[in-house]
Amino acid sequence: MAKCDICSKEITFGIKVSHSHRRTNRTWKPNVKRVKALVNGTPCRIYACTRCLRSGKVTRAI
């Protein structure tokens, strides 16, 4: 589960290139945390990336 429920950031794919220029597939995963947040006024657990948490797009529930 590497997808942010707020900004829809998810896994991206690319190619890893070694020093000898051998190419292999690789993935980049977003830094997603499972947090308790207010969604439509009710607290529930969602997956949010750390950028959304830092920028204030997510209101944390206590």
Summary of the structure (lengths in Angstrom):
residues: 62
radius of gyration: 15.9
end to end distance: 23.6
largest distance: 54.4
contacts: 138
relative contact order: 0.28
helix: 10%
strand: 47%
